[in-house]
């Protein structure tokens, strides 16, 4: 009885300490207004699932950058970050850049 209660109490204290430590490193994020649900679903799907190469190429060919917007380009990840991310994330980023071209 007493041993179980003491063990449970210690676990509660440890969890509180862990939550306190984690909250120090939590970065508050500001959020914008909600998107229409169908648009939000599409964006969430497109950013978390791999698209077929042909679908990306077809889309890129369909929506060309305007000729008079020479500074319109695909954003790139800076080199120090690029060197420290996993191959899977780099692959996703390359595919996203192809979509945005």
Backbone torsions as a table, in degrees:
resi	resn	phi	psi	omega
1	UNK	NA	-61.9	-177.5
2	UNK	-66.3	-37.9	-179.3
3	UNK	-65.7	-41.5	179.0
4	UNK	-65.3	-41.9	179.3
5	UNK	-65.2	-41.3	179.9
6	UNK	-66.0	-41.5	178.3
7	UNK	-63.5	-43.1	178.6
8	UNK	-64.4	-39.2	179.3
9	UNK	-65.8	-42.2	178.2
10	UNK	-63.2	-40.4	179.2
11	UNK	-63.0	-41.6	177.8
12	UNK	-61.6	-41.0	178.8
13	UNK	-65.4	-43.4	179.4
14	UNK	-63.1	-40.7	179.2
15	UNK	-64.7	-40.2	178.4
16	UNK	-64.4	-41.6	178.0
17	UNK	-63.0	-42.9	179.0
18	UNK	-62.9	-45.1	178.2
19	UNK	-60.6	-39.7	178.2
20	UNK	-64.0	-41.7	179.5
21	UNK	-66.8	-44.3	-179.3
22	UNK	-63.4	-40.0	-178.1
23	UNK	-64.8	-25.2	176.9
24	UNK	-66.1	-29.7	-176.7
25	UNK	-99.0	-5.0	-179.6
26	UNK	-69.0	134.1	179.8
27	UNK	-104.5	115.9	179.3
28	UNK	-65.2	136.6	179.2
29	UNK	-115.6	136.5	177.5
30	UNK	-90.2	140.4	-178.8
31	UNK	-117.4	147.9	177.0
32	UNK	-89.1	-168.1	178.4
33	UNK	-69.1	157.9	178.2
34	UNK	-69.8	145.0	172.6
35	UNK	-88.3	166.7	173.0
36	UNK	-61.2	139.6	-174.7
37	UNK	-53.3	-40.8	-179.1
38	UNK	-65.9	-39.7	178.1
39	UNK	-67.0	-43.8	178.9
40	UNK	-61.3	-41.8	178.6
41	UNK	-62.5	-43.7	179.6
42	UNK	-62.6	-46.1	-179.6
43	UNK	-63.0	-45.7	179.4
44	UNK	-60.9	-40.1	178.8
45	UNK	-65.9	-47.6	-176.0
46	UNK	-65.9	-29.4	-178.9
47	UNK	-89.4	-5.7	-179.3
48	UNK	-121.4	-5.8	-179.7
49	UNK	-123.1	147.9	-179.2
50	UNK	-78.7	130.3	176.8
51	UNK	-89.7	152.7	176.0
52	UNK	-70.0	143.0	-178.2
53	UNK	-55.5	-43.2	-178.6
54	UNK	-63.8	-39.3	178.9
55	UNK	-63.4	-40.0	178.5
56	UNK	-66.0	-44.5	-179.5
57	UNK	-63.9	-42.0	179.0
58	UNK	-61.9	-42.8	-179.8
59	UNK	-66.4	-44.1	179.4
60	UNK	-61.2	-38.9	179.7
61	UNK	-70.5	-30.3	-177.1
62	UNK	-75.5	-35.7	-174.9
63	UNK	-117.2	83.3	179.8
64	UNK	-80.1	152.2	176.2
65	UNK	-69.0	142.8	178.3
66	UNK	-60.9	140.4	-177.3
67	UNK	-61.4	-34.0	-176.1
68	UNK	-91.2	14.7	176.2
69	UNK	-118.0	70.3	-174.0
70	UNK	-66.0	-22.7	-179.1
71	UNK	-90.0	-1.4	177.8
72	UNK	-76.6	111.1	-179.8
73	UNK	-144.4	172.4	-178.4
74	UNK	-80.0	129.2	177.3
75	UNK	-66.3	144.0	-179.2
76	UNK	-118.8	151.1	175.7
77	UNK	-76.4	135.4	-178.8
78	UNK	-69.9	153.1	-170.9
79	UNK	-56.9	-43.2	179.3
80	UNK	-60.8	-37.4	178.3
81	UNK	-71.9	-44.1	-177.9
82	UNK	-55.5	-39.8	-178.9
83	UNK	-71.1	-13.9	-176.8
84	UNK	-111.8	8.1	177.9
85	UNK	-104.7	157.1	-175.8
86	UNK	-69.1	160.0	179.9
87	UNK	-60.1	-37.0	179.6
88	UNK	-63.3	-42.7	178.6
89	UNK	-68.3	-40.6	177.2
90	UNK	-60.6	-40.9	179.1
91	UNK	-62.4	-43.2	177.4
92	UNK	-62.2	-41.0	-178.5
93	UNK	-65.6	-41.9	178.6
94	UNK	-61.4	-42.9	179.2
95	UNK	-64.9	-39.5	178.9
96	UNK	-65.3	-39.0	177.7
97	UNK	-64.1	-36.4	177.2
98	UNK	-64.1	-39.6	178.8
99	UNK	-63.8	-41.6	-175.8
100	UNK	-75.8	-16.4	-180.0
101	UNK	-69.1	NA	NA
